[in-house]
Amino acid sequence: MSTASQSPQDDRGVTLDVLRRFHYGEPVACAATAAPPAGIVPALLHPYRDSAAIRYAYPLYLAPADAPADAPLAAPLSAHLTQSVEAFALGEDSARILRDNLAWLERHLRKALSGPDPADAPALFAEGAQALQAHLGLRDDAR
């Protein structure tokens, strides 16, 4: 039977057979496989295709002019958010919803920034808090 007359079901069976033999280390099966195109990544790496999902040190939170003298001049946004929650949380279980969603809030704030220019951090944080509440669909007593 020629390849042109095979049904899609037959093609899947042949592909699975070749892949199975490939994982067993058969040299013939290795020669019958080809590297995937450049845009293909393993399924476990799919969440990292969107660079917004990757956490990195920028943007920086700059300390306000009235900050204590021992306060750091600049801190990565992720560190500032974590430290801010730690400053008011009463314990490890306190503010659990906020702690679990800091990465979402960080991504939202990063997307809200329109360029390299400084932004009004308190206004941006207030808008981010409102967006997080809407995203989570929190009841009034949980806000």
C-alpha positions in Angstrom: 0.0 0.0 0.0 1.5 3.4 -1.0 1.7 6.3 1.4 -0.7 8.4 -0.8 -3.5 5.9 -0.2 -3.1 5.7 3.6 -5.9 7.3 5.7 -5.1 9.9 8.4 -5.7 7.2 11.0 -3.0 5.0 9.4 -0.6 7.9 9.3 -1.1 8.5 13.1 -0.5 4.8 13.7 2.7 4.9 11.7 3.9 8.1 13.5 3.2 6.6 16.9 5.0 3.4 16.0 8.1 5.4 14.7 8.1 7.6 17.9 7.8 4.5 20.1 10.7 2.8 18.4 12.6 6.2 18.5 12.3 6.2 22.3 13.5 2.6 22.5 16.7 3.9 20.8 16.3 2.1 17.4 18.7 3.7 14.9 16.3 3.2 12.0 13.6 5.0 13.9 16.0 7.8 14.8 16.9 8.3 11.1 13.2 8.4 10.2 12.4 11.3 12.5 13.1 15.0 11.8 13.7 17.9 14.1 10.5 19.9 14.7 10.2 23.4 13.1 11.7 26.3 15.0 8.3 27.5 16.5 7.6 24.2 18.2 8.4 23.9 21.9 7.7 21.1 24.4 4.3 21.4 26.0 5.7 22.1 29.4 7.5 25.2 28.1 4.4 26.7 26.5 3.6 29.0 29.4 6.9 30.7 28.8 6.2 31.6 25.1 4.6 34.8 26.4 7.5 36.8 27.8 5.0 38.7 30.0 4.7 35.5 32.0 8.4 35.4 32.8 9.3 37.3 35.9 12.4 39.6 35.8 13.9 42.5 37.7 12.2 45.3 35.7 10.4 47.5 36.1 12.0 49.1 39.1 10.1 50.7 42.0 11.8 53.9 42.9 11.6 55.0 46.5 9.5 58.2 47.0 11.2 61.4 48.1 9.9 61.1 51.7 11.1 57.5 52.1 13.3 56.8 55.2 17.1 57.3 54.6 17.7 53.5 55.0 15.2 52.6 52.3 16.6 51.2 49.1 16.6 53.7 46.3 15.2 51.2 43.8 13.9 47.7 44.0 12.5 45.3 41.4 8.7 45.5 41.3 8.3 41.8 42.3 10.5 42.4 45.4 8.6 45.6 46.3 5.2 43.8 46.1 6.4 40.9 48.2 7.9 43.2 50.8 4.8 45.4 50.9 2.6 42.4 51.6 4.9 41.1 54.3 4.8 44.6 55.9 1.1 44.5 56.6 0.3 40.7 56.7 -0.4 39.5 60.2 1.0 36.0 59.6 1.8 33.4 56.9 -1.9 32.6 56.3 -2.9 36.3 56.3 -3.4 37.9 52.8 -3.2 34.5 51.2 -5.3 35.5 48.2 -3.1 38.5 47.5 0.1 36.5 48.0 -1.1 33.8 45.6 -1.8 36.5 42.9 1.2 38.7 43.2 2.6 37.3 39.9 -0.7 38.2 38.1 -0.6 41.7 39.6 3.0 42.1 38.6 2.1 41.1 35.0 -0.9 43.5 35.0 1.2 46.4 36.2 4.0 45.7 33.7 1.4 45.7 30.8 0.0 49.0 32.1 3.3 50.7 31.8 3.5 52.4 28.5 7.2 53.1 28.2 10.5 53.8 30.0 9.3 57.0 31.7 8.5 57.0 35.4 4.8 56.4 36.3 2.7 57.4 39.2 3.2 54.3 41.4 0.3 54.9 43.9 -2.2 55.5 41.1 -0.9 52.5 39.1 -1.1 50.2 42.2 -4.6 51.4 43.0 -5.7 50.6 39.4 -3.9 47.2 39.6 -5.7 46.4 42.9 -9.1 47.2 41.3 -8.2 45.0 38.3 -7.1 42.1 40.6 -10.4 42.4 42.5 -12.4 42.3 39.3 -10.2 39.4 37.9 -10.9 37.3 41.1 -14.5 38.3 41.4 -14.1 38.8 45.1 -17.2 39.4 47.4 -17.3 42.8 49.2 -16.3 41.2 52.5 -13.2 39.6 50.9 -11.9 42.7 49.3 
